[in-house]
Every structure is written in C-alpha cells, then in structure tokens.
Amino acid sequence: MSARPPIAQHAVLALLLAGCGPVPSPSPSTAPSVPPSVAPTPTAQPTPTEEPGLKLPAPLASDPTTISYKVTVNILAGGSGQLGVVVTNLTQTLVQELVLRWPTAVKGTVLLAPFAPSQQRIREGGDPLVQNWTKWVDGPGESGEPAGTTSLGWGPLLPGGTLTIPVLATRVAPGPLTFDLQILNGNAIMLSDGLPAWTKVTVP
C-alpha cells in the first residue's frame, strides 16, 4: 500500500479541524441571591399616660387616723346639684378638724360651696346664721392651706363618729370635670384602707 502524500494528510487534518467549533468555556454558576438581613425594629414601649383631671399637691404631713369614706356625685350633666361626702372615724382618736380639699380651678366649671346663697346670708344684719362648716379657704391660707387649693373645714370628727357633708355644686360652665379630692385632719392627710384618703371625683 502506498503512503498518502504529505499534502493530502495536511488537507484531511485541516478539514477535521474546521468541522470542530470552538469549545465553549464553562459559564460561572450564578449563586442564588440572598436578601440582606434586616435588623428587627425594637418594639416601642408604651408611654404611661397620666390620669386626667385637676391635681392636688401632696400634703406635707400625714395623720395615722384611719377613716372610711364615700363620695356621691348628684350632679346632672350640664347642670347643678350636690356632692355628698360621708366620713366615719374608725379609731378612738378625735379628729380636730375634718377638711375636704380640692383644686381651686374647679370653680371655673362648678362652684363648690358649703351653703346655698340666700338673701339672709347676703344682707347686712338679721339673725345670727347657723353654720356647721368651720372654714372655706382658697390657698395660700393662714393655716398652711397650699396655693391653688380650696379647703372646706367641717369641724371635729368624734371617735367612732360619722359626718355627712353636703357640698353644693353650682354649674358655671358647660362640660365634664375630673378633680382630686383629699380628706385631711387640718393639713395632714388621713388613711383609708392603709392608703391616703385621696380620690378622684368626676362631674358629668
């Protein structure tokens, strides 16, 4: 067998190479996209809301005398009426002067008074008036009543005794009202169920 000439061998080799396309280079694998991590937002703590209403300053003194009390609001919405306070002395100690105290600004909506205005009270002369209350003071007062407060004294409270105090409420402006009420022996707040005798009153 005769050998192929070198030229023919080169031609065959060229044809073989021409039939093969370029070998594709492997494409880099695409990594799955990972969303950026988001730091958790701290939960906001609720801000404590202050109780509404007109406030009283804390008394400078306390009295260990224990009482029970009940406050009844007999005032119509938008009208006048009466605030009833019943106080019982649970001890064998005399309360020298039982005092109710509230913010003076209350009178901008409801005027609280220990009596009803009458011609007998406003006229000069006449028979002596009989009154159970002992003082009615807008502070600062001569007996240490704080500024911005109104103090209504109701005389002594006997050991084991009960006082029923009617406070007249005359409407002078529309709208509801919430205010502090304290029960004191003079200027010292007393105790009820182990807590200061300090409550809130809401007038419709």
C-alpha positions in Angstrom: 0.0 0.0 0.0 1.4 3.3 -1.0 1.6 6.1 1.7 -0.5 9.3 1.2 1.4 12.2 0.2 2.1 14.7 3.0 0.0 17.4 1.3 -3.1 15.2 1.3 -2.6 14.3 5.0 -2.4 18.0 5.8 -5.6 18.7 3.9 -7.5 16.0 5.7 -6.3 17.3 9.0 -7.4 20.8 8.1 -10.9 19.6 7.2 -11.2 17.8 10.6 -10.1 20.9 12.5 -12.5 23.1 10.5 -15.5 20.9 11.5 -14.9 21.4 15.2 -16.3 24.6 16.5 -14.6 26.4 19.4 -15.1 24.7 22.7 -17.3 26.9 24.8 -15.8 28.0 28.1 -17.9 27.0 31.1 -20.1 29.8 32.3 -19.7 30.6 36.0 -22.6 29.3 38.1 -24.9 32.1 39.4 -25.2 32.0 43.2 -28.8 32.5 44.5 -29.4 36.0 45.7 -29.8 36.3 49.4 -31.8 39.3 50.6 -29.8 41.5 53.1 -30.7 40.7 56.6 -32.9 43.4 58.3 -32.3 44.1 61.9 -35.5 43.7 63.9 -37.0 47.0 64.9 -37.2 47.3 68.7 -40.8 47.4 69.9 -41.6 50.8 71.4 -42.6 50.7 75.0 -45.9 52.3 75.7 -45.7 55.7 77.4 -47.6 55.7 80.6 -50.5 58.1 80.3 -51.1 60.5 83.2 -54.5 60.3 84.7 -56.7 63.2 83.6 -58.1 65.9 85.8 -57.1 68.7 88.1 -54.4 67.7 90.5 -53.6 68.4 94.1 -50.1 68.7 95.6 -49.1 66.0 98.0 -49.7 67.0 101.7 -46.7 67.8 103.7 -47.9 65.7 106.6 -49.9 62.5 107.2 -52.2 61.5 110.1 -52.4 57.8 111.1 -56.1 58.2 112.0 -58.0 55.7 109.9 -61.3 56.6 108.3 -63.7 55.2 105.8 -65.4 57.5 103.3 -67.8 57.6 100.4 -68.2 60.3 97.8 -71.5 60.6 95.9 -72.0 62.8 92.9 -75.5 64.0 92.5 -74.9 66.5 89.7 -76.7 66.3 86.3 -74.7 66.7 83.1 -74.6 70.3 82.3 -76.4 71.2 85.5 -76.0 71.8 89.2 -76.5 69.6 92.2 -74.7 68.3 95.2 -71.6 66.5 96.2 -72.1 64.2 99.2 -69.2 63.1 101.4 -69.7 60.7 104.3 -66.7 60.2 106.6 -66.5 57.7 109.5 -63.8 57.8 112.1 -62.7 54.1 112.6 -60.5 54.9 115.6 -60.9 56.2 119.2 -58.9 59.3 118.3 -60.6 62.7 117.9 -60.1 64.4 114.5 -59.7 68.1 115.4 -60.9 69.5 112.1 -62.1 67.4 109.2 -61.1 69.1 106.0 -62.1 68.5 102.4 -59.6 69.9 99.8 -59.8 70.2 96.0 -58.1 72.3 93.3 -59.3 75.9 93.3 -59.6 75.8 89.5 -62.6 73.5 89.9 -64.7 76.7 90.3 -64.1 77.6 86.7 -66.7 74.8 85.9 -68.5 74.0 89.1 -68.6 76.2 92.2 -68.4 74.0 95.3 -69.8 75.7 98.4 -70.9 74.7 101.9 -74.2 76.6 101.7 -76.7 77.9 99.2 -76.7 81.6 98.6 -79.7 83.3 100.1 -80.9 86.8 100.9 -80.4 86.0 104.6 -76.7 85.4 104.0 -76.0 88.4 101.8 -78.0 91.1 103.6 -76.5 93.0 106.4 -77.9 92.5 109.9 -80.5 89.9 110.6 -80.4 86.9 112.9 -77.2 85.1 113.5 -76.6 82.4 111.0 -76.2 78.8 112.0 -73.4 77.0 110.1 -71.8 73.6 110.5 -68.7 74.4 108.5 -65.7 75.9 110.1 -63.6 77.4 107.2 -63.7 77.9 103.5 -60.3 79.0 102.3 -58.7 79.5 98.9 -54.9 79.0 99.5 -52.5 80.1 100.3 -54.2 80.4 103.7 -53.1 81.5 107.1 -53.3 77.9 108.5 -51.0 76.4 105.9 -53.5 75.8 103.1 -51.4 75.4 99.9 -51.7 77.8 97.0 -54.1 76.7 94.2 -56.3 74.7 96.6 -59.7 75.2 98.3 -60.1 73.8 101.8 -63.5 73.3 103.4 -63.4 72.6 107.2 -66.2 70.8 108.8 -65.4 70.8 112.5 -64.3 67.9 114.7 -65.0 64.3 114.0 -65.6 62.3 117.2 -64.0 58.9 117.9 -66.2 56.4 116.0 -68.3 59.2 114.7 -69.7 59.8 111.2 -70.0 63.1 109.4 -72.3 63.6 106.4 -71.1 66.6 104.4 -73.3 68.1 101.7 -71.3 70.3 99.3 -73.5 72.3 96.9 -72.3 72.4 93.3 -73.4 75.3 91.1 -72.6 74.9 87.4 -70.9 78.0 85.9 -69.5 76.5 82.7 -70.5 73.5 80.5 -68.6 70.3 80.2 -67.5 67.4 82.4 -64.7 67.7 85.0 -62.4 65.4 87.0 -60.5 66.6 90.0 -58.6 65.4 93.1 -60.3 65.4 96.5 -58.4 64.9 99.8 -59.7 64.3 103.3 -57.5 65.7 106.0 -57.2 66.4 109.7 -56.3 70.1 109.4 -53.4 69.8 106.8 -52.5 66.2 107.4 -54.0 63.6 105.2 -55.7 60.6 106.9 -55.7 57.0 105.9 -58.4 54.8 104.4 -57.7 51.0 103.9 -54.0 51.7 104.5 -53.8 54.4 101.7 -54.0 58.2 101.8 -57.6 59.4 101.7 -57.1 60.9 98.3 -59.6 60.2 95.5 -60.8 61.5 92.1 -64.2 62.9 91.6 -65.9 63.1 88.1 -68.7 65.6 87.5 -70.6 64.9 84.2 
